[in-house]
Amino acid sequence: MAILLKTFEEVIVLIQHGDRPSLHMVYVGLNKLKLHLSGEDVDCDGAQIIIDDRHEGSEKILKIAQIYTSNMFLGTNFFRKRLKQMLSLMFQLDKNHLAGALLHPLYRKLTFVNDYQRSKTHIYVRQLLTELYGYRTNQSTNNPTVTAGEPKKKKHRTIEDQFVDPDDDEDNDTLGLNPTSNPQANDELDKYLKMSIDDQYKSPNPLVFWQHHQDKLPYLSKLARRLFSIPATSAGVERQFSAGGLLINERRSSLNPDTVENVLFVRSMQKTLKNNPDLFST
């Protein structure tokens, strides 16, 4: 059970990382847990992890393990199936979760969801662009961005790396567009999905990419900043409430709300800059 639940702990810690956007991590974390419980997980070297394998070690340990293999397998398999059922009932990918993954350069192809979810996410993002900014697209009826191929198996290093989309085609033109695609320059989402992403933007923080491409994709960059302001969990908000409770005490009961907000903001930025001094460097 310890081995079975270890990945849950790793995913929770990763999603609650507080110094960068986390909305897309719901897509990454949920897929990680599904693979883990399905027995299709991989380790840091890309090798498949067999949860029920207890045969490693000396020959003596091997003989002992073989005696209890059937009972241990049945026990672990029961909890694994039960956890998988609970995961499906308790957690579902929301349209904002998928939109956040779509607007992250590393996960924009949404390789680990089906074609229907991918197509619905494209439609949802275009609807948001229209509702928020009055932006109209001129997309074709057939969406060229929907693909049905299975992702290639490759070695990975971290949980996030396991769900990075396959490499983009190398035959893109100088404008970053696929030359065989329909030339509709005013569809920002279509343009973004066909862009060739430089290696410098393939980082966990998607805001770096959108900061440098806000002139080419002005509406989509605004939407990205809006979506990535949504935290994946309430852990960060709860920490701010705890900090506010320590700040407002009996001797500071008359503090102006704006002052409290400014103090919490400054403390938060100090902590962020301590972990990432180059956050705002150009």
N, C-alpha and C positions, 0 to 999 in steps of 0.2 A: 504493500500500500504506500510505503514511503516513496518508492520509485515511481509509482503511478501518479502520486500527487505532486511530485517535485516540479513537473512541468507547469502545473497550475500556479505554483508559487512564482516561477520565473516569469510567466505571462503577466501576473498581477503586478509584479515589481516593474516590468517593462511598460505597461500601460499607464502606471501612476508616475512615470518619469515627469518631473515638473518643470523642466527648463526649455521645452519645445512643444509644438502642437501635438496632440495625442488622439484626435478624432479618428484618423486613419488606422490607429493601432487596434481598434475594435475588429476591423477586417482581418488584420494580421493575427491577432490573438485568438480569435474564434476559429480561424482556419487551422492554426497551430494545434489547438486543443482537439479539434475534430480528427486531424491526422494522427495525433498522439493516441487517442482512444480507439482509433480504427486499426492501430498497429502499423501505420504507414509513415511513422515519424523517422527522422534522421538525426544523427548526432552532428557535432561540430565538424567532422570530417566528411559528412555526406553519406555515411554508412547507415543502413537501416537499423533502428532500435527495436529489439524484440522485448517487449515489456515483461513477458512471462519467462524469459530466459534466466535461470538461476544456476547454470551449469559451469560457470567460470570458476577457476581456482585450482587447487591441487586435486590429485586423483582421489584422495580420501573424501574431500568435499564433494567431488563429482559423484562418487558412489552414494553418499548420503542423499544428495539432491535427487538422484535418479529414483530413490525409493519413494520420495514424496512428490514427485513431479506432477502426477495426475491430480492430487488433491490441491496443490498450490495453483496449478493452472486453472482448475475449475473455480477456485476462490477468487483469484485475480480477475479472471474472465467475467465473473458475475459482477464485480464492482465496476469493471470497465464498461460493460454494457449498460449498467444502471447509471453511471456518470454520463454516458453518451446520451441516454434518454433525458436526463435532467438538463443537460446542456441544451438540447434541442427545444425543451419546453420553456426554459428560463431565459435564454438569450437568442435573440433574432437580430440579424443585420438590418438596421433602419436605413431608410433612403439617404439620410444625412451621413451615416457611416460609409456607405458605398460612394457617395458624392465626394467625401473627404479622401477616400482612397483613389478615386478617379483623378482628383486634382493634385495628387502627389506624383511627381515625375517617376518614382520607382514602381508605382502600382497602377498607373493610369490605364493599362490594358485590362485590368480586373480579371486576370488569368484564372483565378481560383473560384469564380462564380460561373453560373450557367449563362447561356446566351440571352435568355429572357431577362434575368436580373441586370445584365450588362446593358442591354438595350433600354430597359426602363430607367436605369441610372442616367444614360445619355439624355433621355427625354426630360427627366426631372431637372437636370442641370440647365438645360435650355429653357425650361419653364421658369426657373429661378432668375435667369438672366433677363427674361422678358418682364417678369413681375417686379423685380427690384430696380432695373435700370432702363426698362422700355426697349431692350435690345432685341432686334429681330434677326433671325437666322434665315438663310436661304438654302437650307440643306436639301439634298436629293432624297427621293423616296427610299432608295436602297441604301442602307447605312453600311459603308465599306469597312467600318471599324469593328464590326462584330465578327469574331472568328470562332471556329468550333474546335480547333486543334488542341490536343492535350499538351500541357507544358513539358518541356524537356527536363529530364532528370539531370541535375548537376550538383556539384558539391557546394555546400554553404557553410558559413561560419557562425552566424547568429540567427536568432529567431526571425528577425526582420528580413535578413537576406534570403530566407527560404521562400518568401512570397514576392520577391522582386520579379517583375515581368521578364520574359526572355528578351535578349538583346534586340535592339531595333535593327531594321534592315540597313545595310551599309550603302545602298544605292540611292539614297535620298539626294535631292538636288541641293543647290547652294542656298535656297531659301528655306530649307528644312522641311520641304513638302515632298510627298511621294509623287513622282512624275506621272504615274498612271492614275492618280486620283482625279476626281471631278474638281476643276479649278474654281472653287467658290471661296474667294479670299475673305468674304465678310462673315463667314461662319468661324468664330474664334475657337469653339470646341473642336471642330473638325481639323482646324489648323494645328491646334495644340496636340491632338492625338497622333498627328503625322510628323511632328517635329522630331528632329534628331537632337537628343539631349546630350549635352557635353558632360564629361565625367565630373567636372567640378560641381555640378548640380545634383549628382547622384549621392545625396547625403540624407540623413534622417530628418533634417529640418527642411520642409518644402518651401518655407517663406523666402529663403534665399533665391530660389528659382523665380518666384513671382515678383520679387523686388527688382530683379534684373530684366524681367520681361513685361513689366507693366506698360511700357510704351507700345510693344507689339500686340499685347493681349490685354488692353485696358479694362474691359468689362469682366473678363474671366479672372483677372488678378484681384479685382475688387471682391468678387464672389469668393475667391479662395481665401482671402484674408478674413472675410466674414464667417465662412464655415470653420476655419481653423481656430477661430476664437472660442469655439464650443469645446469644452473639455470632454474627454472620453468618460471620466468618472467624476464624482463629487469630492474626491479626496483633497484636491487643491483648495476647493471652496471651504471645506471643513477645516483645513489648516489655517485658512485666513480667519475664520470665525474664532478658532482657538487663540490665534495671535491677537485678535481684537479683544477677546475676553481678558487677556493678560494686560493689554494696554489700558482698557477702561476699568479702573478699580474705584474704590471708595474715595480716594484722594483725587481722582481724575473724572469724576462723574459728570462734570460740566463741559467736557471736551466738545468742541464743534465737530459735527459729523464729517465735514470736509477735511478737518485736520486729521481725524482718525484715518480717513481714506488715504490722505497724502502720506502719512507715516507708514501705513501698511504697504503702500505702493513703493515707497523708497526702500523699505526693508526687503521687499520681494525682488526689486531690481538689483540691490546689492548682492543678494544671494545668487541671483542668476549670473551676474557679471563675475562673481567669484569663481563660478564653475566654468564660465565661458567668457574670458576677457575680450575676445575678438568678436563678440556677438554683433556689435553695431559698426564694425570696421568696414570700410568700402573697398 
